[in-house]
Amino acid sequence: MSNPVSNPNENQTIYINDFDYPLPDNRIAKFPLTKRDSSKLLVYEDGKIEESIFSNLVDFLPQNALLVYNNTRVIQARLVFRKDTGARIEVFCLEPSEPSDYALSLGSTQSCVWKCMVGNLKKWKSGALVKTIEDKGKILCELKAELINSEGNAHSVRFSWDNPNIHFAEILENAGELPIPPYLHRDTEESDKTTYQTVYSKIEGSVAAPTAGLHFTPEVFESLKKKNIRTEELTLHVGAGTFQPVKSETVNEHQMHAEVIEVNKETIENLIKNNGNIIAVGTTSVRTLESLYYIGVNILENPNALNFNVSQWQPYDKSSNIQTIEALQAIVSYLDREGLNSIHASTQIMIKPGYKFRIVNGIITNFHQPKSTLLLLVSAFVKGRWKEIYDYALAHNFRFLSYGDSSLLL
């Protein structure tokens, strides 16, 4: 199991065109396979590639591996309104603002404010949008959406409704659409409500699925159990930024979105016990785990800090000699001191070639879009050899993107 090392020139200029590759539309999986774990699995270790099927995952995992997966659940975040003129306005809820906590906002009973993307904004210049929310023909409430302010492509929208017995989560559940990725070029179907969720999803808040986890089934978990492969979970609510390709010429000009993470103390303690054997399920788990190291560094450098945002370039601003276990133990000590069971933070971390991995020793991940930050992350882990992996996948009929096949990188 290889452990990528840092490029000595961490601040090198990286051109995004160097991470382009031809992806024909017919190689993008528009729908998942009927059986999740029958998808193909590419295994890459020490420069060698072989292929299998996902149900055989356990055969390729190191004996003492600890699998860490993201338990976030995708919300039906897209709301469609019609104006009196007939104009269709699409409001895509990205993240809560008032209250800013996901659970509190989804549990709101009168009003809440979300940062949103708005489709056909030019038709919504003023006034409230109104929508009747129904459940099986029964009217639950009347929902109003009011535009408060705008910042770039994001817009603050206040939602309010006239039934205090209804939570915002119920409104989204009954009136929202599941936001499947735009590159599928199709409308959301009823089946997506099941297939675009991992079998272990439970904490609502994402607007995109952590897609590496879509391959797991109860049978796969049973096979892991038989081989004494342990699992842990964490939460990163995936934002719409995951769909955004890098549009700037160089990676250094790209702005990462902040995403909310939560990790339980027990999980961190198990990371300490299993240091050196951590396999991340998906890039969201990678970003969360690697962010934990820098949260620990922040605590050690500023014990009185009140928030723990990991900035985009923190890993590259200065080299840290703090050991992984020391950083993780700092989080545990902080939680004990404050009487907390979990760490809440946000991360903008960008993992690009030259990044030094601190916690993750292996990755299970799908095949990502050309010129994406996720492809940069893969390249960083495999020491720049992403092209031969992707060339192999293209030549051997692997299916790409969210509903496609997966790889195990060791």
N, C-alpha and C positions, 0 to 999 in steps of 0.2 A: 504494500500500500504506500504510494508515494505521497509526500507532503511537500507541496509547492513552496518554493522559497522566493524571497523578494528579488526583483530585478534591482541591481545596484543603482540604476538611474530611475528612481521612482517618479520623477517629474518629467520624464521624457514626453515629447509631443506624440500623441497617438492619433492617427487619422482614421476616421470612421469608415472611409472607403476600403480600408484594408480588411474590414470585417463584413464585406459584401459577398454574396454568393447567389447563383441563379436558383430561384425556388419557383418551379412551375406551379400554376394554380392547382393542377391535378395531384400534386403531392401534399397539398394541405388537406388534412382530414376534416371534412365538413361535419361528420357525425362520428361518435365513438363506436368501437366494436360492441357487439351485443354482450359479450362477456369481457369485463374489464381486464382481467388478468391474462387474457389470450393475446394481448398486444405484444409486439416484438420488443426485445430488450437487447441493446448493444452494450457490451461490456468492454471497457477500456482500462487496461492496467499495464503500467511500465512499457508503454509504447505499443502494446499488442491489442488487437481488436478481435473479438468473437461475438457471435450473436446467439440468442436463445429466445425464450418467451418469458414474460414477466412472472408467470406462476412458478418459474424455476429460480426466482431471485435469490432465495436462501442458499442455493448451491454456490453462489459467487461472493457471498458476504464473508468477511473475515470472522473467525470464530468468536471473538469477544466484542463484536460490533454492538454499538448502541445506536439504534435508529431514532432520529428526532424528526417529528412531523408537525405541520402547521394545522391546528384544529379550527381555523377560521371557517365561517360559513358565509356563502354569498347571499346578499340580500337582493330583493327584487327592486333595484334602485332606480329604474327608469319609469318616470310618470309621464303620461301623455295627456295633455289638456287640449280642449277645443275652444277657440274664441267664438263669440257670436257671429263673427264674419266667416267662420268655418276654418280659419287658419289653425294648423296643427303645431302646437308648441310642445317640445320634448324637454323635460327637466330631469337631468341625470344627477342623482344625489351622490356626491363624492365622499364627503366626510362631515361630521357634525360640528357646529360652531357654538351654539347655545342650546343646551349644555354641550360641552365639547367631548364629554365621555360618551362612548357608543352606547353602552347599556342604558345610561340615563336618558339619552336622546331618543333611542328606540322605545323607551318606556314612558316618554312624555305623554301627557293626557290632554293638553290644551293647545300647546304650540311648541315649535322648535325652529331653529335656524340651521340650515345646512349650506355648505359650500357646494355649488352645483355647476355643471356644464349645461348650457341651454341651447337647444336646437331651434332654429328659426327665430332667433332673438330679435331680429329687426321688426318682427310682427308684434313683439311684446314691448311696447315703448312705455306704457304706464298702466295703472289699474291692476286689479287682482284677477288671477285666473281661478276659475271655480270648477270643481269636479264632484259629482255625487259618487260616494263610495258605497258599494253594495256587496253583500255576501249571500250568494244563492237567492238572489231576487229580493232580499231584505235590505232596506236602506240603513246603513250604519251611521253615516254622517255626511256633512257637506264640507269638503276640503277647499281651503283657499290658499293660494300661493302668491306672495307679494315679493317683488324684486327690491332688495334693500340697497345694495351697491355692487359694483363690479371692480375686479382687479385682474387685468389681463383677460384670459379666457375663462376665469372662474368668477362666479356670481353668487352673492349671498342671497338666499331665498328664505323668507319666513313662511312656514306652513302653520296654519291654524284650522281648527275644526270645532264643530258645534256639539260634540258629544263627549263629555268628560270621562265616559266609561270606555272609550276607545284609545288604545295606545298607537303611537306612530308606527310601530312594528306591524300592527294589524292592518293599518292603512296600506303600507307597502305590500303586505302579503296578499291583500285582496285587490289592489288596484295597480301595483307595480309590475313591471316586466323584468325578468332576469336578464342582465346585460351581458349576453354572450359576446365574444370578441368581434370587433368590426371586420376583421380579415376573413371571417367565415362567409361574409356576403350573403347572409340569409336572415330571415326573421326568427325570433325565439320560438321554439315549439314546446308543447307541453312536456315532452320527454326530457328537455333540457333541465327542467326543475329537479330531476333526479340525477341525470347523468353528468351535469355540470356541478355537482357537489361530491366531495369525497365521502366515503362511507363513515368517516370519523368526524365530519364537520359538526360543530356545535356552538361556537361563539359567533354570533351574527355581527357582520360589519364589513365584509369585503365586497368590492364591486367586480372582482375577477377571482376565479378559482385558483388555488395553488395546484397547478395541473399535474405535477408529478405524482401527487397523491391520488389522482383519479384511477390509477391502475390497481390500487390495493383492494382486496376483497377479504371477507372473513376467512376464506381458505388460505390466503397468503399469510395472514396474521397467525393462523393455526400452525402453518409450516415454520414460521419464525419461532413460535413458542416451543415447538418440538426440538429445535436446535439451540434453545436457550439464548436466542437473540432478543435482547430487551428493547423496549421502546419507551420514548418520552415524548411529550407534546409541549408545544408553545403556541403563542398566538401572534401573528402579524396580519393586520387587516390590509389586504391588497388594494391599493389605490388605482385610479385610472392611468396613472403615470406608467404602469406596467405595459400599456399599449403604445406608449409614445416612442417612436423611433428617434434615434439621435439625428437631429436635423442640421447641427453645426458641423463644420468641416473637421474640427478636432474635438476629441472627447472632453478636453479641459473646458470647453465652452458650454457643455451640456449641464442643465440644471436638474438635479434629482428631486423628486417629490418626497416630502416627509411622510413616513408611515408609522402608525401606532403599533407598539409591541408590548406584550405582557408575558413574563416568564415566572413560573412558580419557584419558590425557594427549593423545594424538593428536587425539581428538575435540575437546578444549578448544582445542587449537591451531588447529583448523579453524574453530571458533566465532569465534576472534579474527580469522582471515583473512576470514571471511564476515560479520562484524558488520554488522547492518542488513538482512540477507537471510535470516534464520532462520525456517523454517516448521516448527512442531512438529506431529508426528503424534500427536494425542491429548492429553487433559488431563494424563495422567501424564508425558508428555514436557515439557509446559508447566511443570508443578510442579518437575520435575527441573532444567530449564534455568534457571528463575527462581531456584531455590535455589542454583545455582552462584554467582550474583552475590553472595548473602549469605554463602556459604562463603568467597569471596574477601575480602569485607569483614571477616569474622571473623579470617582469617589476617593481614590487614594491621593489624588492631587488637590482635591477640594472637598474635604469631608462634610462641609456645611452646605453643599450644593442642594438646591431644592428641585431641580429638574435635570434630566439626564439625556438631553438630545445629543445624538451622535451626528456630527456634521458631515457633509459630503466628502470633504478632503482631510478630515482628522487623521486617518491612517497615514497620510502622506506629508502632513505638516511637520512632523518631527518623529524621529525613530524612538520607539519605547523599548526599554530593556526590562520592563516588568514582565515576569513570567505569567503564563496563562492561568495556572492554578492560583497564583497570588491575586490576579485581577478578579477571578471568579469568587475567591474567598472574601474579597473586599465587599462584593455585593451581598453575600450571605451575612457577613458581619453587620452591614448596614441594615439589612432587613431585620435581623435579630434586635439591633439597637432601637429600631423604630417600631418594633412589634408588628411587622408586616409579613404577609405570606407570599407576596409576589412583587416583582419590580415592574413598574409601568414607565415607559419611556417612548421616545420617538427616534427614528433613524432616517438619515438621508444618505447613508453610507454608499459610496460607489466602489465597486470591486472591479478593477481593471487590470490589465497586464502590468506587472510590477508589484502587485499587492502581496503582502506576506500573510498567509493564512495562519491564524492563531488557535482556532478551535476545531475547524472542520477537516476531517481526514478522508472523506469520500462524499460523493454527491449522486443522488438519483435525480435525474432531470429529463425533461422532454427536449425536443429539437426546436430551437428558437428562431425568431425572425432575423433576416439579414440586418446588419447595422443596428442592432439592439443592445441595450446595456446588459441584457441577460447573456448574450453571446460574448460580450467582453468578460463577464464573470467566468464563463466556461473556459475561455482562452486563458485567463489568469490561473485557473486551477490546473489545466493540462499543459502549462508552460508553453503556450502558443501553438499547440498541435491540434487546435480545433478543426482546421481545414481537412486534415486527413480523416478525422472522425466523421465530419459532415459529408465528405466525398464518399466515404464508405456507405453511409446511410442512404445517400441519394442513389448510389449504384446498386444497392441491395433492397430497394423497394420499401424503405422505412416510410412511415407516415409522419408528417411534420405538424408542429404547433400544438395548440391546446388539447385537441382530441386525438393527437397522434401517438406515436410510439415513444419509448423512453430509452435512456442510457444510464448505466452505472459507471461512474468515473472514480477510479481508485488510484 
